[in-house]
Amino acid sequence: MTEPLLVSELFYSLQGESTRAGLPCLFIRLAGCNLRCRYCDARYTWEEPGEAMTSAALLAWVEQFPGVMVELTGGEPLFQAGALPLLEQLVATDRQVLLETNGSLPVDRVPEQVAIIFDVKCPDSGMAERNLPANLDCLRARRLRGATDEIKFVLSSEADFHWARELVLRHRLERNATVLFSPVRPQFDPARLAELLLAHRMNVRLQLQLHTLLWPGCGRGV
């Protein structure tokens, strides 16, 4: 019997990030994180203990919303051992399943039916040294087997942009997954990021956080 998971919150909303932005989505946000990014917008996931819930209870909540996409997020969901078994159980519900992960923990055991939204930490996050390079090779192998993963760079500055651009070009990351560049507002003006993407002819997607535009000031449940 698997141990309960520590859950920070459960909510039904619109997907605010990734290429699936705007679609209805169920969010299972787990407590705890192994990183401390400077721009973290979910500090409560590691500042508060979370509520212990069994996977059966979580699946029962999910089943109240037939056919709706579900995302396991955090904090860092893979920080809890029960995350992988839960992902397998969610896949068995025959719905689209997403995993948002900070890129510092191995993703090789994530079921291939799960779409990974994978962060690469840039220098201004303060956590760039925690990136796990082997994960990029894993994503490339998953893409060859038909996975639909996404790589996200959260950019706090133009320096972050140029760092991320070099990494994308050096590793040809478009072969691994869809690549997203997301500016931290207000530190990095989205219009300036758009200018840089066009000037450098970067074939990546500019991503804004839809939920922050729809519900400004709402820090939870969106």
Secondary structure in CASP SS format (residue, H / E / C, confidence):
PFRMAT SS
TARGET T0000
AUTHOR 0000-0000-0000
METHOD secondary structure of the structure
MODEL  1
M C 1.00
T C 1.00
E C 1.00
P C 1.00
L E 1.00
L E 1.00
V E 1.00
S E 1.00
E E 1.00
L E 1.00
F E 1.00
Y E 1.00
S E 1.00
L E 1.00
Q C 1.00
G C 1.00
E C 1.00
S C 1.00
T C 1.00
R C 1.00
A C 1.00
G C 1.00
L C 1.00
P E 1.00
C E 1.00
L E 1.00
F E 1.00
I E 1.00
R E 1.00
L E 1.00
A C 1.00
G C 1.00
C C 1.00
N C 1.00
L C 1.00
R C 1.00
C C 1.00
R C 1.00
Y C 1.00
C C 1.00
D C 1.00
A C 1.00
R C 1.00
Y H 1.00
T H 1.00
W H 1.00
E H 1.00
E C 1.00
P C 1.00
G C 1.00
E E 1.00
A E 1.00
M E 1.00
T C 1.00
S H 1.00
A H 1.00
A H 1.00
L H 1.00
L H 1.00
A H 1.00
W H 1.00
V H 1.00
E C 1.00
Q C 1.00
F C 1.00
P C 1.00
G C 1.00
V C 1.00
M E 1.00
V E 1.00
E E 1.00
L E 1.00
T E 1.00
G C 1.00
G C 1.00
E C 1.00
P H 1.00
L H 1.00
F H 1.00
Q C 1.00
A C 1.00
G C 1.00
A H 1.00
L H 1.00
P H 1.00
L H 1.00
L H 1.00
E H 1.00
Q H 1.00
L H 1.00
V H 1.00
A C 1.00
T C 1.00
D C 1.00
R C 1.00
Q C 1.00
V E 1.00
L E 1.00
L E 1.00
E E 1.00
T E 1.00
N C 1.00
G C 1.00
S C 1.00
L C 1.00
P C 1.00
V C 1.00
D C 1.00
R C 1.00
V C 1.00
P C 1.00
E C 1.00
Q C 1.00
V E 1.00
A E 1.00
I E 1.00
I E 1.00
F E 1.00
D E 1.00
V E 1.00
K C 1.00
C C 1.00
P H 1.00
D H 1.00
S H 1.00
G C 1.00
M C 1.00
A H 1.00
E H 1.00
R H 1.00
N C 1.00
L C 1.00
P C 1.00
A H 1.00
N H 1.00
L H 1.00
D H 1.00
C H 1.00
L H 1.00
R H 1.00
A H 1.00
R H 1.00
R H 1.00
L H 1.00
R C 1.00
G C 1.00
A C 1.00
T C 1.00
D C 1.00
E E 1.00
I E 1.00
K E 1.00
F E 1.00
V E 1.00
L E 1.00
S C 1.00
S C 1.00
E H 1.00
A H 1.00
D H 1.00
F H 1.00
H H 1.00
W H 1.00
A H 1.00
R H 1.00
E H 1.00
L H 1.00
V H 1.00
L H 1.00
R H 1.00
H H 1.00
R C 1.00
L H 1.00
E H 1.00
R H 1.00
N C 1.00
A C 1.00
T E 1.00
V E 1.00
L E 1.00
F E 1.00
S E 1.00
P E 1.00
V C 1.00
R C 1.00
P C 1.00
Q C 1.00
F C 1.00
D C 1.00
P H 1.00
A H 1.00
R H 1.00
L H 1.00
A H 1.00
E H 1.00
L H 1.00
L H 1.00
L H 1.00
A H 1.00
H C 1.00
R C 1.00
M C 1.00
N C 1.00
V C 1.00
R E 1.00
L E 1.00
Q C 1.00
L C 1.00
Q C 1.00
L H 1.00
H H 1.00
T H 1.00
L H 1.00
L H 1.00
W C 1.00
P C 1.00
G C 1.00
C C 1.00
G C 1.00
R C 1.00
G C 1.00
V C 1.00
END
